[in-house]
Amino acid sequence: MKKLNLFLVIGLLLLNGCLDGLIETSVNFVPVTDLSKYHMKIIPEPQTSLDTIRLVVYDDCQYNLLNGVTRTGNIIDIEKHFNSMMMLPCMIKNDTIKIGKLPPGNYTVNYKLVDFSTIAKNPVPLAIKFNLVLNK
């Protein structure tokens, strides 16, 4: 009987760990004018196809590391990583992420901050999406 209880407890713990990875964080659509609510800003203002576009993240923790900026057509994905299991103190800094020069058009920018800790209850604490319109 004790072995059965032990197997049930271990099974439930494993199932709980597997289900935690399936929790999907909703992505908030944010007007580009409201990025300041997330401590972000697109520079320069206004944006044109002649400019090198950058996303500035204000009051960011130094351990939030840029994983990559990828562009597929008119979709730009920006992903940063951190590991909450490290329990590092948050040293505040501003981070400027270079998106680059883009041809005129409408772009969708997906910004995601991912916690790659194995025990994270919310592996994606921040996911936002906003439109970026570039004129000539």
Secondary structure in CASP SS format (residue, H / E / C, confidence):
PFRMAT SS
TARGET T0000
AUTHOR 0000-0000-0000
METHOD secondary structure of the structure
MODEL  1
M C 1.00
K H 1.00
K H 1.00
L H 1.00
N H 1.00
L H 1.00
F H 1.00
L H 1.00
V H 1.00
I H 1.00
G H 1.00
L H 1.00
L H 1.00
L H 1.00
L H 1.00
N H 1.00
G H 1.00
C H 1.00
L H 1.00
D H 1.00
G C 1.00
L C 1.00
I C 1.00
E C 1.00
T C 1.00
S C 1.00
V C 1.00
N E 1.00
F E 1.00
V C 1.00
P C 1.00
V H 1.00
T H 1.00
D H 1.00
L H 1.00
S H 1.00
K H 1.00
Y H 1.00
H C 1.00
M E 1.00
K E 1.00
I E 1.00
I E 1.00
P C 1.00
E C 1.00
P C 1.00
Q C 1.00
T E 1.00
S C 1.00
L C 1.00
D C 1.00
T C 1.00
I E 1.00
R E 1.00
L E 1.00
V E 1.00
V E 1.00
Y E 1.00
D E 1.00
D E 1.00
C E 1.00
Q C 1.00
Y C 1.00
N C 1.00
L E 1.00
L E 1.00
N E 1.00
G E 1.00
V E 1.00
T E 1.00
R E 1.00
T E 1.00
G C 1.00
N C 1.00
I E 1.00
I E 1.00
D E 1.00
I E 1.00
E E 1.00
K E 1.00
H E 1.00
F E 1.00
N C 1.00
S H 1.00
M H 1.00
M H 1.00
M C 1.00
L C 1.00
P C 1.00
C C 1.00
M C 1.00
I E 1.00
K E 1.00
N E 1.00
D E 1.00
T E 1.00
I E 1.00
K E 1.00
I E 1.00
G E 1.00
K C 1.00
L C 1.00
P C 1.00
P C 1.00
G E 1.00
N E 1.00
Y E 1.00
T E 1.00
V E 1.00
N E 1.00
Y E 1.00
K E 1.00
L E 1.00
V E 1.00
D E 1.00
F C 1.00
S C 1.00
T C 1.00
I C 1.00
A C 1.00
K C 1.00
N C 1.00
P C 1.00
V C 1.00
P C 1.00
L E 1.00
A E 1.00
I E 1.00
K E 1.00
F E 1.00
N E 1.00
L E 1.00
V E 1.00
L E 1.00
N E 1.00
K C 1.00
END
